[in-house]
Amino acid sequence: MVPCNYYYYYYYYYYYIDYVIKVVESHGSDCYAHHACTNIILYADDILQLLSPSVVGLQQLLNVCEIAINSLGLNLNYRKSVCMRV
């Protein structure tokens, strides 16, 4: 039995998620709270929220996020995704 080395899993996960965060933050949407970008909110291994002041901006953020994730060879799970307008 080969021992499982979780170091590589965490390294690649944080590399991938850091890349997605940087791409979304550099998109330039105007959603800030206390001078911090709040376009993307993460918890554990999930992207919980993409925030934008408009529906068009939200669609642009989703497109940017999808392109970034696909460029890493990953896919979004649309069955677990929901859009809410508040």
N, CA, C and O of each residue as an XYZ file, in Angstrom:
344
protein
N       0.834     -1.169      0.000
C       0.000      0.000      0.000
C       0.891      1.248      0.000
O       1.838      1.342      0.781
N       0.579      2.200     -0.878
C       1.365      3.430     -0.993
C       0.771      4.477     -0.053
O      -0.431      4.735     -0.113
N       1.582      5.087      0.813
C       1.029      6.113      1.703
C       0.594      7.341      0.908
O       1.248      7.732     -0.059
N      -0.485      7.925      1.314
C      -1.026      9.094      0.630
C      -0.345     10.346      1.168
O      -0.288     10.548      2.381
N       0.164     11.177      0.291
C       0.836     12.393      0.698
C      -0.085     13.573      0.415
O      -0.216     14.007     -0.730
N      -0.722     14.089      1.465
C      -1.677     15.176      1.303
C      -1.012     16.517      1.059
O      -1.687     17.482      0.699
N       0.292     16.597      1.247
C       0.997     17.855      1.016
C       0.768     18.336     -0.410
O       0.516     19.520     -0.634
N       0.854     17.432     -1.366
C       0.684     17.820     -2.776
C      -0.734     18.287     -3.060
O      -0.942     19.221     -3.835
N      -1.701     17.643     -2.440
C      -3.095     18.042     -2.627
C      -3.285     19.489     -2.170
O      -3.835     20.306     -2.909
N      -2.836     19.807     -0.962
C      -3.002     21.164     -0.434
C      -2.195     22.179     -1.228
O      -2.664     23.295     -1.455
N      -1.017     21.821     -1.646
C      -0.189     22.729     -2.436
C      -0.898     23.098     -3.733
O      -1.013     24.276     -4.071
N      -1.371     22.090     -4.455
C      -2.032     22.363     -5.730
C      -3.364     23.075     -5.529
O      -3.719     23.960     -6.309
N      -4.106     22.694     -4.485
C      -5.376     23.373     -4.225
C      -5.136     24.857     -3.983
O      -5.806     25.686     -4.600
N      -4.207     25.219     -3.111
C      -3.947     26.622     -2.809
C      -3.342     27.358     -3.997
O      -3.592     28.549     -4.178
N      -2.566     26.676     -4.790
C      -2.042     27.292     -6.015
C      -3.196     27.621     -6.958
O      -3.268     28.726     -7.496
N      -4.098     26.659     -7.157
C      -5.223     26.866     -8.068
C      -6.155     27.951     -7.554
O      -6.539     28.840     -8.314
N      -6.523     27.897     -6.292
C      -7.492     28.854     -5.764
C      -6.887     30.256     -5.703
O      -7.593     31.244     -5.909
N      -5.596     30.349     -5.424
C      -4.929     31.648     -5.426
C      -4.950     32.248     -6.825
O      -5.154     33.451     -6.988
N      -4.739     31.413     -7.826
C      -4.780     31.885     -9.209
C      -6.177     32.415     -9.552
O      -6.299     33.488    -10.144
N      -7.218     31.685     -9.190
C      -8.595     32.104     -9.486
C      -8.912     33.414     -8.763
O      -9.535     34.303     -9.343
N      -8.491     33.542     -7.505
C      -8.734     34.775     -6.749
C      -8.055     35.959     -7.428
O      -8.668     37.016     -7.580
N      -6.812     35.799     -7.832
C      -6.087     36.901     -8.473
C      -6.739     37.310     -9.794
O      -6.822     38.497    -10.109
N      -7.195     36.333    -10.555
C      -7.847     36.653    -11.835
C      -9.155     37.399    -11.589
O      -9.437     38.386    -12.269
N      -9.957     36.943    -10.628
C     -11.236     37.598    -10.342
C     -11.006     39.000     -9.783
O     -11.705     39.937    -10.168
N     -10.037     39.156     -8.881
C      -9.759     40.475     -8.312
C      -9.227     41.447     -9.366
O      -9.521     42.641     -9.309
N      -8.459     40.955    -10.311
C      -7.904     41.837    -11.347
C      -8.933     42.208    -12.409
O      -8.679     43.064    -13.257
N     -10.087     41.565    -12.360
C     -11.148     41.865    -13.332
C     -11.617     43.312    -13.199
O     -12.007     43.925    -14.192
N     -11.585     43.860    -12.001
C     -11.884     45.267    -11.814
C     -13.325     45.599    -11.499
O     -13.746     46.736    -11.716
N     -14.095     44.659    -10.998
C     -15.464     44.966    -10.592
C     -15.426     45.835     -9.337
O     -14.508     45.727     -8.524
N     -16.424     46.690     -9.190
C     -16.429     47.650     -8.085
C     -17.199     47.126     -6.883
O     -18.254     47.666     -6.547
N     -16.710     46.116     -6.247
C     -17.374     45.576     -5.065
C     -16.341     45.513     -3.940
O     -15.632     44.517     -3.790
N     -16.266     46.579     -3.159
C     -15.266     46.698     -2.099
C     -15.944     46.977     -0.767
O     -16.980     47.641     -0.716
N     -15.363     46.471      0.304
C     -15.800     46.768      1.662
C     -14.553     47.069      2.478
O     -13.678     46.214      2.615
N     -14.466     48.266      3.016
C     -13.295     48.695      3.806
C     -12.002     48.513      3.020
O     -11.017     48.001      3.552
N     -12.002     48.925      1.777
C     -10.831     48.897      0.887
C     -10.355     47.475      0.572
O      -9.211     47.291      0.155
N     -11.198     46.487      0.761
C     -10.856     45.108      0.419
C     -11.807     44.619     -0.669
O     -13.011     44.870     -0.621
N     -11.255     43.928     -1.633
C     -12.060     43.378     -2.725
C     -12.955     42.264     -2.185
O     -12.474     41.320     -1.560
N     -14.254     42.382     -2.431
C     -15.191     41.353     -1.963
C     -15.933     40.710     -3.128
O     -17.079     40.285     -2.981
N     -15.285     40.641     -4.275
C     -15.924     40.003     -5.436
C     -16.096     38.508     -5.255
O     -17.036     37.914     -5.784
N     -15.190     37.902     -4.509
C     -15.204     36.451     -4.367
C     -15.019     36.105     -2.890
O     -14.099     36.593     -2.234
N     -15.909     35.254     -2.381
C     -15.835     34.819     -0.987
C     -15.709     33.307     -0.979
O     -16.500     32.598     -1.601
N     -14.698     32.824     -0.263
C     -14.378     31.394     -0.232
C     -14.537     30.834      1.173
O     -14.381     31.551      2.162
N     -14.847     29.554      1.248
C     -14.853     28.841      2.522
C     -14.444     27.400      2.247
O     -15.036     26.724      1.405
N     -13.442     26.948      2.954
C     -12.913     25.583      2.782
C     -12.541     25.380      1.315
O     -11.677     26.089      0.798
N     -13.172     24.436      0.644
C     -12.808     24.171     -0.751
C     -13.906     24.605     -1.724
O     -13.997     24.078     -2.833
N     -14.732     25.559     -1.313
C     -15.829     26.036     -2.151
C     -15.719     27.533     -2.403
O     -15.243     28.288     -1.554
N     -16.160     27.943     -3.568
C     -16.378     29.360     -3.835
C     -17.822     29.615     -3.435
O     -18.747     29.143     -4.096
N     -18.016     30.359     -2.354
C     -19.362     30.569     -1.843
C     -20.115     31.649     -2.585
O     -21.291     31.488     -2.913
N     -19.430     32.761     -2.852
C     -20.138     33.862     -3.468
C     -19.262     34.607     -4.456
O     -18.076     34.842     -4.224
N     -19.877     34.964     -5.549
C     -19.327     35.971     -6.451
C     -20.246     37.173     -6.310
O     -21.448     37.067     -6.553
N     -19.694     38.312     -5.919
C     -20.508     39.492     -5.645
C     -20.255     40.576     -6.680
O     -19.119     40.820     -7.086
N     -21.338     41.219     -7.098
C     -21.239     42.308     -8.051
C     -22.425     43.248     -7.841
O     -23.503     42.806     -7.446
N     -22.232     44.532     -8.103
C     -23.341     45.471     -7.940
C     -24.409     45.378     -9.028
O     -25.463     46.001     -8.897
N     -24.169     44.622    -10.092
C     -25.165     44.500    -11.165
C     -25.204     43.065    -11.687
O     -24.275     42.281    -11.488
N     -26.297     42.752    -12.353
C     -26.458     41.412    -12.943
C     -25.445     41.209    -14.066
O     -24.876     40.125    -14.200
N     -25.218     42.238    -14.866
C     -24.242     42.146    -15.955
C     -22.839     41.918    -15.382
O     -22.077     41.100    -15.897
N     -22.507     42.646    -14.315
C     -21.205     42.464    -13.661
C     -21.048     41.069    -13.081
O     -19.962     40.490    -13.113
N     -22.148     40.533    -12.548
C     -22.102     39.174    -11.997
C     -21.840     38.147    -13.101
O     -21.062     37.211    -12.918
N     -22.498     38.334    -14.246
C     -22.263     37.420    -15.370
C     -20.824     37.522    -15.861
O     -20.216     36.512    -16.214
N     -20.277     38.736    -15.885
C     -18.881     38.911    -16.290
C     -17.938     38.227    -15.305
O     -16.968     37.591    -15.717
N     -18.215     38.353    -14.001
C     -17.392     37.673    -12.992
C     -17.465     36.160    -13.156
O     -16.453     35.468    -13.048
N     -18.666     35.648    -13.418
C     -18.821     34.210    -13.619
C     -18.052     33.750    -14.848
O     -17.422     32.693    -14.823
N     -18.096     34.529    -15.921
C     -17.342     34.187    -17.129
C     -15.839     34.195    -16.871
O     -15.123     33.300    -17.318
N     -15.359     35.219    -16.140
C     -13.932     35.309    -15.813
C     -13.519     34.135    -14.938
O     -12.468     33.531    -15.154
N     -14.343     33.814    -13.956
C     -14.052     32.698    -13.055
C     -14.027     31.377    -13.828
O     -13.154     30.539    -13.607
N     -14.979     31.202    -14.724
C     -15.031     29.974    -15.518
C     -13.803     29.834    -16.414
O     -13.237     28.746    -16.524
N     -13.391     30.914    -17.046
C     -12.204     30.874    -17.899
C     -10.965     30.525    -17.080
O     -10.141     29.716    -17.507
N     -10.835     31.142    -15.891
C      -9.687     30.859    -15.025
C      -9.681     29.399    -14.577
O      -8.634     28.752    -14.574
N     -10.837     28.888    -14.203
C     -10.917     27.497    -13.737
C     -10.664     26.532    -14.889
O      -9.960     25.536    -14.720
N     -11.229     26.816    -16.051
C     -11.002     25.942    -17.208
C      -9.555     25.959    -17.665
O      -9.049     24.947    -18.150
N      -8.870     27.110    -17.516
C      -7.459     27.176    -17.915
C      -6.575     26.300    -17.029
O      -5.460     25.946    -17.416
N      -7.071     25.950    -15.842
C      -6.345     25.046    -14.943
C      -6.706     23.581    -15.188
O      -6.183     22.688    -14.520
N      -7.594     23.342    -16.141
C      -8.006     21.973    -16.444
C      -9.116     21.480    -15.537
O      -9.354     20.275    -15.453
N      -9.805     22.396    -14.853
C     -10.896     22.039    -13.954
C     -12.215     22.519    -14.542
O     -12.230     23.288    -15.503
N     -13.323     22.062    -13.961
C     -14.647     22.456    -14.428
C     -15.491     22.943    -13.267
O     -15.295     22.527    -12.124
N     -16.439     23.835    -13.570
C     -17.423     24.260    -12.573
C     -18.530     23.232    -12.497
O     -18.912     22.649    -13.512
N     -19.048     23.005    -11.307
C     -20.184     22.106    -11.128
C     -21.450     22.960    -11.096
O     -21.804     23.519    -10.058
N     -22.116     23.056    -12.220
C     -23.292     23.914    -12.324
C     -24.485     23.356    -11.568
O     -25.396     24.107    -11.220
N     -24.501     22.057    -11.306
C     -25.610     21.467    -10.546
C     -25.619     21.950     -9.097
O     -26.660     21.928     -8.441
N     -24.468     22.384     -8.600
C     -24.378     22.891     -7.235
C     -24.386     24.418     -7.187
O     -24.172     24.998     -6.122
N     -24.626     25.070     -8.310
C     -24.560     26.518     -8.386
C     -25.937     27.149     -8.379
O     -26.880     26.612     -8.960
N     -26.048     28.292     -7.719
C     -27.302     29.027     -7.628
C     -27.004     30.503     -7.789
O     -25.975     30.983     -7.315
N     -27.880     31.223     -8.445
C     -27.741     32.667     -8.585
C     -28.886     33.330     -7.836
O     -30.050     32.970     -8.009
N     -28.533     34.314     -6.993
C     -29.543     35.062     -6.226
C     -29.309     36.554     -6.423
O     -28.172     37.026     -6.404
N     -30.374     37.271     -6.607
C     -30.276     38.733     -6.693
C     -30.934     39.295     -5.440
O     -32.104     39.036     -5.154
N     -30.137     40.081     -4.695
C     -30.636     40.622     -3.425
C     -30.774     42.112     -3.531
O     -31.180     42.765     -2.569
